[in-house]
Amino acid sequence: MLKNKTIFVMSTLAIAISLGACQPKQTEKQEDSQQTQVDQQKVELVGNTEKLSLNLPECKDKNCPELDIERLNSNQKFIDQVIDQKILELLREVVTLSPNEAHQENSASAVEASSALSVKNVKTPKMELEEKVAPYTKAFLDLDAEIKALSANHSINLMIKPKILNSDGSLVTVVLNSSNYLGGAHGSSSQTYFNFDLDTQKQVTLSDIVEKDKLKQLDAKAYEAFKAWIIESEIATNVDEYEQAWKFKLSDNFNLGKKGLILQYGEYEIGPYVVGLPRLVIPYDQLNGIIQAKYLPESTKVSNAASEVATKETK
């Protein structure tokens, strides 16, 4: 009987030890899984846009003013903040505030600063941006009233919308599109790219992705693309004559597209209004040794590696 009890106790201890040994492994697996999820979140930009509530008055007229502003709501808050700031900058460029409206905008910023110190007044980023946009909404509606008072048959409009273009890799990219018509001969539009390095949590400029002392080479490549664009667009037959009115300059508004480096320009930057928003594209095969390899798309790296292998076999 005593022998059986001893065997039972030893068996129980063995099972307990075995279970205890397994538990840390399960915990380690859970921790590894959680860490993997965190790592994935760090290297990918995930999100969508949300439309701002602008409290526009009801309008059934065929010439109703149209104001449509969206913001980015992603898992990378520092990117959302950059885009929010740019939205406000665009509004400042397009809509003129009266002294009272400017005071209202400053008051909204002051309220935001004080609210950040108060736990009770918790506001979402969307709500904070809506408060800052409110003075511009009023100024926009005031402009519409002024135009209609002049019996002008115009419908003014203003649109600002962000969109995620590249969501993973060494660089993630968000484009901010805007267009407006506020009376006059024609409207206006813009397209601005924002590139970010998720590892450093910083916005990246064109000079940041270029190899050291290679910016002049890139400038030369871009200038060749500029001259080709002039001829291909048939806006002039003589490049030298065209440049007397529209000088070339290297744009910092860029995007690493599928076929090459895209340099985006605004209205009147390198051409008249009729050319819209010009863009120059420099193929990746011309950028070897100029753009840092870590920023080039994976498909380009594979292509370059295959070319090197083919070259060695030929030799």
RODO-2510 file (C-alpha; in nm, 4 decimals, decimal comma):
residues 315
     n   res          X          Y          Z
     1     m     0,0000     0,0000     0,0000
     2     l     0,2790     0,2406     0,0937
     3     k     0,4569     0,1554    -0,2290
     4     n     0,1468     0,2438    -0,4321
     5     k     0,1119     0,5784    -0,2542
     6     t     0,4756     0,6563    -0,3227
     7     i     0,4305     0,5776    -0,6927
     8     f     0,1179     0,7988    -0,7057
     9     v     0,2970     1,0951    -0,5409
    10     m     0,5978     1,0644    -0,7713
    11     s     0,3710     1,0477    -1,0760
    12     t     0,1846     1,3596    -0,9648
    13     l     0,5093     1,5502    -0,9140
    14     a     0,6354     1,4454    -1,2556
    15     i     0,3174     1,5707    -1,4238
    16     a     0,3343     1,9024    -1,2358
    17     i     0,6977     1,9519    -1,3351
    18     s     0,6152     1,8643    -1,6952
    19     l     0,3281     2,1149    -1,7076
    20     g     0,5440     2,3785    -1,5439
    21     a     0,8159     2,3270    -1,8042
    22     c     0,5648     2,3642    -2,0890
    23     q     0,4070     2,6842    -1,9589
    24     p     0,7012     2,9204    -2,0238
    25     k     0,7243     2,7911    -2,3808
    26     q     0,3580     2,8793    -2,4419
    27     t     0,4160     3,2221    -2,2892
    28     e     0,7232     3,2697    -2,5067
    29     k     0,5201     3,1794    -2,8160
    30     q     0,2525     3,4316    -2,7196
    31     e     0,5163     3,7001    -2,6631
    32     d     0,6807     3,6181    -2,9977
    33     s     0,3419     3,6436    -3,1698
    34     q     0,2698     3,9782    -3,0050
    35     q     0,6168     4,1081    -3,0970
    36     t     0,5653     3,9989    -3,4587
    37     q     0,2386     4,1923    -3,4709
    38     v     0,4138     4,5014    -3,3322
    39     d     0,6969     4,4678    -3,5858
    40     q     0,4457     4,4375    -3,8711
    41     q     0,2714     4,7515    -3,7536
    42     k     0,6002     4,9415    -3,7520
    43     v     0,6908     4,8580    -4,1115
    44     e     0,3539     4,9127    -4,2745
    45     l     0,1250     5,2106    -4,3180
    46     v    -0,2375     5,1091    -4,2741
    47     g    -0,5318     5,3453    -4,2722
    48     n    -0,8052     5,5249    -4,4609
    49     t    -0,9514     5,8711    -4,4909
    50     e    -1,2265     6,0308    -4,2864
    51     k    -1,4402     6,3191    -4,4034
    52     l    -1,4509     6,6305    -4,1877
    53     s    -1,7859     6,7539    -4,0599
    54     l    -1,7887     7,1172    -4,1701
    55     n    -2,1434     7,2200    -4,0709
    56     l    -2,2324     7,3534    -4,4133
    57     p    -2,5795     7,5084    -4,4397
    58     e    -2,8444     7,3217    -4,6363
    59     c    -2,8539     7,4354    -4,9967
    60     k    -3,0908     7,3326    -5,2741
    61     d    -2,9660     7,5838    -5,5289
    62     k    -2,7955     7,4553    -5,8435
    63     n    -2,4965     7,6768    -5,7633
    64     c    -2,4388     7,5530    -5,4097
    65     p    -2,0822     7,5925    -5,2743
    66     e    -1,8968     7,2628    -5,2426
    67     l    -1,6444     7,2127    -4,9638
    68     d    -1,5012     6,8639    -4,9225
    69     i    -1,2057     6,8009    -4,6914
    70     e    -1,0771     6,4630    -4,5765
    71     r    -0,7952     6,3728    -4,3411
    72     l    -0,5781     6,0641    -4,3038
    73     n    -0,6524     5,8277    -4,0158
    74     s    -0,3755     5,5664    -3,9996
    75     n    -0,1714     5,3551    -3,7612
    76     q     0,1163     5,6037    -3,7954
    77     k     0,0058     5,9116    -3,6020
    78     f     0,3127     6,1175    -3,6887
    79     i     0,2166     6,0875    -4,0565
    80     d    -0,1424     6,1912    -3,9820
    81     q    -0,0110     6,5015    -3,8054
    82     v     0,2059     6,6003    -4,1034
    83     i    -0,0895     6,5660    -4,3411
    84     d    -0,3208     6,7599    -4,1051
    85     q    -0,0703     7,0454    -4,0966
    86     k    -0,0428     7,0496    -4,4744
    87     i    -0,4227     7,0655    -4,5065
    88     l    -0,4221     7,3805    -4,2942
    89     e    -0,1374     7,5271    -4,5029
    90     l    -0,3354     7,4666    -4,8219
    91     l    -0,6378     7,6381    -4,6723
    92     r    -0,4253     7,9399    -4,5751
    93     e    -0,2996     7,9647    -4,9334
    94     v    -0,6457     7,9451    -5,0880
    95     v    -0,8876     8,1089    -4,8421
    96     t    -0,8265     8,4544    -4,6965
    97     l    -0,9370     8,4970    -4,3368
    98     s    -1,0765     8,8198    -4,1952
    99     p    -0,9125     8,9483    -3,8726
   100     n    -1,1960     8,7980    -3,6658
   101     e    -1,1678     8,4621    -3,8425
   102     a    -0,7895     8,4615    -3,7985
   103     h    -0,8436     8,5256    -3,4284
   104     q    -1,0807     8,2298    -3,4193
   105     e    -0,8162     8,0049    -3,5738
   106     n    -0,5589     8,1140    -3,3153
   107     s    -0,8127     8,0572    -3,0389
   108     a    -0,8729     7,7032    -3,1652
   109     s    -0,4983     7,6334    -3,1455
   110     a    -0,4831     7,7761    -2,7932
   111     v    -0,7789     7,5645    -2,6844
   112     e    -0,6107     7,2558    -2,8277
   113     a    -0,2926     7,3286    -2,6310
   114     s    -0,4827     7,3724    -2,3047
   115     s    -0,7055     7,0706    -2,3723
   116     a    -0,3981     6,8530    -2,4121
   117     l    -0,3302     6,9137    -2,0424
   118     s    -0,6821     6,8228    -1,9368
   119     v    -0,7967     6,4614    -1,9209
   120     k    -1,1616     6,5658    -1,9213
   121     n    -1,1463     6,7441    -2,2587
   122     v    -1,0376     6,4502    -2,4717
   123     k    -1,0753     6,5226    -2,8437
   124     t    -0,9972     6,3068    -3,1403
   125     p    -0,7510     6,4348    -3,4037
   126     k    -1,0480     6,4681    -3,6389
   127     m    -1,2316     6,6941    -3,3934
   128     e    -0,9205     6,9065    -3,3395
   129     l    -0,8732     6,9555    -3,7138
   130     e    -1,2412     7,0402    -3,7588
   131     e    -1,2072     7,3198    -3,5027
   132     k    -0,9069     7,4628    -3,6863
   133     v    -1,0828     7,4375    -4,0227
   134     a    -1,3997     7,6096    -3,8967
   135     p    -1,2745     7,9693    -3,9647
   136     y    -1,1870     7,8717    -4,3225
   137     t    -1,5319     7,7201    -4,3689
   138     k    -1,6879     8,0503    -4,2647
   139     a    -1,4573     8,2511    -4,4927
   140     f    -1,5406     8,0145    -4,7806
   141     l    -1,9144     8,0655    -4,7280
   142     d    -1,8673     8,4425    -4,6963
   143     l    -1,6895     8,4415    -5,0325
   144     d    -1,9748     8,2479    -5,1873
   145     a    -2,2228     8,5058    -5,0558
   146     e    -2,0134     8,7901    -5,1990
   147     i    -2,0009     8,6271    -5,5427
   148     k    -2,3746     8,5654    -5,5458
   149     a    -2,4368     8,9261    -5,4366
   150     l    -2,2639     9,0345    -5,7567
   151     s    -2,5119     8,8195    -5,9499
   152     a    -2,2267     8,6056    -6,0724
   153     n    -2,3460     8,2679    -6,1925
   154     h    -2,0635     8,0724    -6,0354
   155     s    -2,0477     7,7690    -5,8097
   156     i    -1,7314     7,7775    -5,6002
   157     n    -1,5716     7,4604    -5,4747
   158     l    -1,2761     7,3396    -5,2717
   159     m    -1,1565     6,9822    -5,2300
   160     i    -0,8637     6,8385    -5,0300
   161     k    -0,8087     6,4630    -5,0058
   162     p    -0,5121     6,2445    -4,9010
   163     k    -0,4447     5,8916    -5,0274
   164     i    -0,1936     5,6226    -4,9319
   165     l     0,0134     5,5238    -5,2374
   166     n     0,2969     5,3093    -5,0996
   167     s     0,2133     5,1358    -4,7736
   168     d     0,5260     4,9289    -4,7055
   169     g     0,8945     4,9036    -4,7899
   170     s     1,1753     5,1452    -4,7075
   171     l     0,9561     5,4420    -4,8004
   172     v     0,5830     5,4835    -4,7570
   173     t     0,4095     5,7557    -4,9550
   174     v     0,0963     5,9626    -4,9101
   175     v    -0,0308     6,1954    -5,1819
   176     l    -0,2425     6,4998    -5,1005
   177     n    -0,4639     6,6138    -5,3883
   178     s    -0,6430     6,9458    -5,3891
   179     s    -0,8513     7,1445    -5,6339
   180     n    -1,0547     7,4612    -5,6124
   181     y    -1,2538     7,7116    -5,8111
   182     l    -1,3183     8,0375    -5,6292
   183     g    -1,4368     8,2496    -5,9191
   184     g    -1,2242     8,4029    -6,1911
   185     a    -1,1073     8,2650    -6,5236
   186     h    -1,0205     7,9139    -6,4061
   187     g    -0,9642     7,6943    -6,1047
   188     s    -0,6471     7,5602    -5,9509
   189     s    -0,5142     7,2231    -5,8392
   190     s    -0,2133     7,0665    -5,6703
   191     q    -0,0643     6,7247    -5,6033
   192     t     0,1886     6,6880    -5,3238
   193     y     0,3743     6,3708    -5,2259
   194     f     0,4861     6,2982    -4,8705
   195     n     0,7456     6,0249    -4,8201
   196     f     0,8243     5,8715    -4,4828
   197     d     1,0755     5,6305    -4,3335
   198     l     0,8847     5,4232    -4,0767
   199     d     1,2051     5,3018    -3,9106
   200     t     1,3194     5,6541    -3,8234
   201     q     0,9637     5,7947    -3,7973
   202     k     1,0660     6,0916    -4,0130
   203     q     0,9616     6,2575    -4,3357
   204     v     1,2140     6,2003    -4,6140
   205     t     1,3222     6,4595    -4,8719
   206     l     1,4715     6,3963    -5,2148
   207     s     1,8250     6,4740    -5,0953
   208     d     1,7802     6,2124    -4,8191
   209     i     1,7464     5,9248    -5,0683
   210     v     2,0255     6,0355    -5,3022
   211     e     2,3769     5,8988    -5,2605
   212     k     2,6359     6,1398    -5,1232
   213     d     2,7586     6,3946    -5,3812
   214     k     2,5201     6,2537    -5,6470
   215     l     2,2590     6,5317    -5,6420
   216     k     2,4204     6,7085    -5,9390
   217     q     2,3998     6,3883    -6,1422
   218     l     2,0314     6,3583    -6,0566
   219     d     1,9802     6,7221    -6,1537
   220     a     2,1395     6,6507    -6,4932
   221     k     1,9159     6,3464    -6,5485
   222     a     1,6093     6,5519    -6,4566
   223     y     1,7118     6,8295    -6,6935
   224     e     1,7347     6,5806    -6,9804
   225     a     1,3854     6,4566    -6,8916
   226     f     1,2684     6,8200    -6,8873
   227     k     1,3978     6,8827    -7,2395
   228     a     1,2390     6,5610    -7,3662
   229     w     0,9082     6,6593    -7,2039
   230     i     0,9074     6,9957    -7,3844
   231     i     0,9430     6,8297    -7,7252
   232     e     0,7116     6,5342    -7,6565
   233     s     0,4392     6,7634    -7,5181
   234     e     0,4667     6,9799    -7,8304
   235     i     0,4506     7,2968    -7,6246
   236     a     0,7620     7,4292    -7,7978
   237     t     0,9986     7,3283    -8,0745
   238     n     1,3008     7,5077    -7,9362
   239     v     1,4118     7,4247    -7,5813
   240     d     1,6352     7,7318    -7,5469
   241     e     1,3515     7,9657    -7,6396
   242     y     1,1140     7,7860    -7,4017
   243     e     1,3606     7,8232    -7,1151
   244     q     1,3677     8,1977    -7,1572
   245     a     1,0186     8,1996    -7,0089
   246     w     1,0180     7,8774    -6,8072
   247     k     1,3414     7,7837    -6,6344
   248     f     1,4109     7,4275    -6,5241
   249     k     1,4466     7,3479    -6,1554
   250     l     1,4738     7,0231    -5,9632
   251     s     1,1542     6,9501    -5,7730
   252     d     1,1577     6,8095    -5,4192
   253     n     0,7999     6,6870    -5,4721
   254     f     0,8726     6,3264    -5,5635
   255     n     0,7426     5,9723    -5,5642
   256     l     0,9160     5,6422    -5,6351
   257     g     0,6740     5,5078    -5,8946
   258     k     0,6576     5,1719    -6,0697
   259     k     0,8672     5,2790    -6,3676
   260     g     1,0966     5,5343    -6,2129
   261     l     1,1456     5,8443    -6,0030
   262     i     0,8546     6,0841    -6,0516
   263     l     0,9238     6,4541    -6,0091
   264     q     0,5953     6,6384    -5,9689
   265     y     0,5566     7,0091    -6,0434
   266     g     0,2852     7,2579    -5,9623
   267     e     0,1024     7,5004    -6,1851
   268     y     0,3268     7,7651    -6,3436
   269     e     0,6457     7,6039    -6,2057
   270     i     0,7987     7,4876    -6,5332
   271     g     0,5247     7,5755    -6,7785
   272     p     0,2095     7,7793    -6,8462
   273     y    -0,1313     7,6977    -6,6977
   274     v    -0,2274     7,4966    -7,0050
   275     v     0,0212     7,2173    -6,9196
   276     g    -0,1528     7,1556    -6,5866
   277     l     0,0581     6,9714    -6,3291
   278     p     0,3684     6,8562    -6,5197
   279     r     0,5681     6,5541    -6,4085
   280     l     0,9042     6,4227    -6,5169
   281     v     0,9855     6,0512    -6,4944
   282     i     1,3424     5,9242    -6,4719
   283     p     1,3639     5,5449    -6,5326
   284     y     1,5281     5,3393    -6,2604
   285     d     1,7929     5,2035    -6,4987
   286     q     1,9299     5,5598    -6,5144
   287     l     1,9431     5,5937    -6,1376
   288     n     2,1862     5,3160    -6,0456
   289     g     2,4416     5,4608    -5,8077
   290     i     2,2392     5,7811    -5,7702
   291     i     1,9433     5,6684    -5,5573
   292     q     2,0404     5,4722    -5,2458
   293     a     1,9757     5,1027    -5,3087
   294     k     1,7672     5,0568    -4,9932
   295     y     1,5062     5,2994    -5,1251
   296     l     1,4654     5,1375    -5,4663
   297     p     1,1600     4,9131    -5,5199
   298     e     1,2197     4,5383    -5,4748
   299     s     1,1295     4,4698    -5,8388
   300     t     1,4092     4,7031    -5,9470
   301     k     1,6633     4,5313    -5,7241
   302     v     1,5743     4,1926    -5,8744
   303     s     1,6014     4,3367    -6,2252
   304     n     1,9410     4,4919    -6,1496
   305     a     2,0685     4,1650    -6,0023
   306     a     1,9567     3,9732    -6,3126
   307     s     2,1312     4,2273    -6,5354
   308     e     2,4547     4,1876    -6,3404
   309     v     2,4387     3,8089    -6,3729
   310     a     2,3738     3,8361    -6,7465
   311     t     2,6686     4,0741    -6,7853
   312     k     2,9053     3,8372    -6,6014
   313     e     2,7910     3,5390    -6,8130
   314     t     2,8507     3,7393    -7,1317
   315     k     3,2039     3,8161    -7,0221
***
